[in-house]
Amino acid sequence: MAKFIFAIGPLNIAVLINNLYINISIFFIMAFLTTFVANIPFSKYFRILIIPFGFLAISIITILIGISDVDIFIWSIKIWSKYIGITYQSLEDVLHIIMRVLAAISSTFFLGLTTPLNNIIKVLKKIKIPNLLIELLVLIYRFIFIFLEEANEIYTIQEMKFGYIGFKNSYRSVSLLIKHLFVRVLVKYESMVIALDSKLYDGEFKIGD
């Protein structure tokens, strides 16, 4: 519970207070605690940290790049009668967004990477989170690992067959990976349903305190 409160506090600060220096401080403190104090390898932490930036990139691009009838940008290109470029304000906004996201993510990772799921569930039950949300958390957590395991297995098989040599082969291998990954995850889901039915599942997971 103490660790949960310690992680949720900076997360709420990052979300509610849009202060660049506070968010930078939160990010470095939480990253330090996760990697050096909790001994999570920095290389693995960095790889996990990169994942959300794929989703963040779309938001950043739309904020960073603007369109105007006059050249008000610090860098721009002219297309017909319009200027497309970047302003000082857009750079500042993007910097604030990136640090705000990093602060929030580092707080979440501190809790998620240093606390077993069953302990998190116990805390959620103590603070009276509905069982439906807790069950969704358990299922999402489980299927993330199923997804990663299946993807890694398919990718390893393709690598052994030289499936990623050249652009054409890589493009074909990625499309096959996505196709087979979808099918195999569905098969795993069906197996889980059968296992739950055999245990007389009545629509509610019995999560202990």
JOUR-V558795 format. One record per backbone hydrogen bond with DSSP energy under -0.5 kcal/mol. NH is the residue of the N-H (numbers start at 1). CO is the residue of the C=O. If there is no record, write none. Layout:
nh=NH co=CO
nh=NH co=CO
This chain:
nh=5 co=1
nh=6 co=2
nh=7 co=3
nh=8 co=4
nh=9 co=5
nh=10 co=6
nh=11 co=7
nh=12 co=8
nh=13 co=9
nh=14 co=10
nh=15 co=11
nh=16 co=12
nh=17 co=13
nh=18 co=16
nh=19 co=17
nh=20 co=18
nh=23 co=19
nh=24 co=20
nh=25 co=21
nh=26 co=22
nh=27 co=23
nh=28 co=24
nh=29 co=25
nh=30 co=26
nh=31 co=27
nh=32 co=28
nh=33 co=29
nh=34 co=30
nh=35 co=31
nh=36 co=32
nh=37 co=32
nh=38 co=33
nh=40 co=34
nh=41 co=39
nh=45 co=41
nh=46 co=42
nh=47 co=43
nh=48 co=44
nh=49 co=45
nh=50 co=46
nh=51 co=47
nh=51 co=48
nh=52 co=48
nh=53 co=50
nh=54 co=50
nh=54 co=51
nh=55 co=51
nh=55 co=52
nh=56 co=52
nh=57 co=53
nh=58 co=54
nh=59 co=55
nh=60 co=56
nh=61 co=57
nh=62 co=58
nh=63 co=59
nh=64 co=60
nh=65 co=61
nh=66 co=85
nh=68 co=83
nh=72 co=70
nh=74 co=86
nh=75 co=86
nh=77 co=84
nh=79 co=77
nh=79 co=82
nh=80 co=78
nh=82 co=79
nh=83 co=68
nh=84 co=77
nh=85 co=66
nh=86 co=75
nh=91 co=87
nh=92 co=88
nh=93 co=89
nh=94 co=90
nh=95 co=91
nh=96 co=92
nh=97 co=93
nh=98 co=94
nh=99 co=95
nh=100 co=96
nh=101 co=97
nh=102 co=98
nh=103 co=99
nh=104 co=100
nh=105 co=101
nh=106 co=102
nh=107 co=103
nh=108 co=104
nh=109 co=105
nh=110 co=106
nh=111 co=107
nh=112 co=108
nh=113 co=109
nh=114 co=110
nh=115 co=111
nh=119 co=116
nh=120 co=116
nh=121 co=117
nh=122 co=118
nh=123 co=119
nh=124 co=120
nh=125 co=121
nh=126 co=122
nh=127 co=123
nh=128 co=125
nh=129 co=124
nh=133 co=130
nh=134 co=130
nh=135 co=131
nh=136 co=132
nh=137 co=133
nh=138 co=134
nh=139 co=135
nh=140 co=136
nh=141 co=137
nh=142 co=138
nh=143 co=139
nh=144 co=140
nh=145 co=141
nh=146 co=142
nh=147 co=143
nh=148 co=144
nh=149 co=145
nh=150 co=146
nh=151 co=147
nh=152 co=148
nh=153 co=149
nh=154 co=150
nh=155 co=151
nh=156 co=152
nh=157 co=153
nh=158 co=154
nh=159 co=155
nh=160 co=156
nh=161 co=157
nh=162 co=159
nh=163 co=158
nh=165 co=162
nh=166 co=164
nh=170 co=166
nh=171 co=167
nh=172 co=168
nh=173 co=169
nh=174 co=170
nh=175 co=171
nh=176 co=172
nh=177 co=173
nh=178 co=174
nh=179 co=175
nh=180 co=176
nh=181 co=177
nh=182 co=178
nh=183 co=179
nh=184 co=180
nh=185 co=181
nh=186 co=182
nh=187 co=183
nh=188 co=184
nh=189 co=185
nh=190 co=186
nh=191 co=187
nh=192 co=188
nh=193 co=189
nh=194 co=190
nh=195 co=191
nh=196 co=192
nh=197 co=193
nh=198 co=194
nh=199 co=195
nh=199 co=196
nh=200 co=197
nh=201 co=196
nh=207 co=205
nh=208 co=206
